[in-house]
């Protein structure tokens, strides 16, 4: 999924709607914020980023050595992009900074997966992007990963 496709999507337009059978769907912003700021979800997202970077380093050490420099450049695009896409929902629902931080992390790592997709295929964060494009907020995991299911709002 590209940033252009994500830009065209109406993020958060389907939060709380039971329009899928697979994920656990939360019903309120309070529960979504609580879920996305949980230690378990933060650990899982960090582990997904670490595993991707490890696989990249294993497959192509030279490319991996550019990870931080590329991330710094990508942030110049993703930070204003995410700010634009979250501004309205943050204001309307008085959402805390952690919400935007989580979205920033997801989109940054989606872009990093795309940047290095010629070395190692996108995975966890590309799947997160699917839910943003569908108007939801991926915000947790129910069960012991990889068993269980995604939590969305």
Secondary structure as GFF3:
##gff-version 3
##sequence-region A 1 153
A	DSSP	alpha_helix	3	8	.	.	.	ID=ss1
A	DSSP	beta_strand	24	25	.	.	.	ID=ss2
A	DSSP	alpha_helix	29	36	.	.	.	ID=ss3
A	DSSP	alpha_helix	39	59	.	.	.	ID=ss4
A	DSSP	alpha_helix	61	64	.	.	.	ID=ss5
A	DSSP	alpha_helix	67	93	.	.	.	ID=ss6
A	DSSP	alpha_helix	97	115	.	.	.	ID=ss7
A	DSSP	alpha_helix	124	133	.	.	.	ID=ss8
A	DSSP	beta_strand	138	142	.	.	.	ID=ss9
A	DSSP	beta_strand	149	152	.	.	.	ID=ss10
###
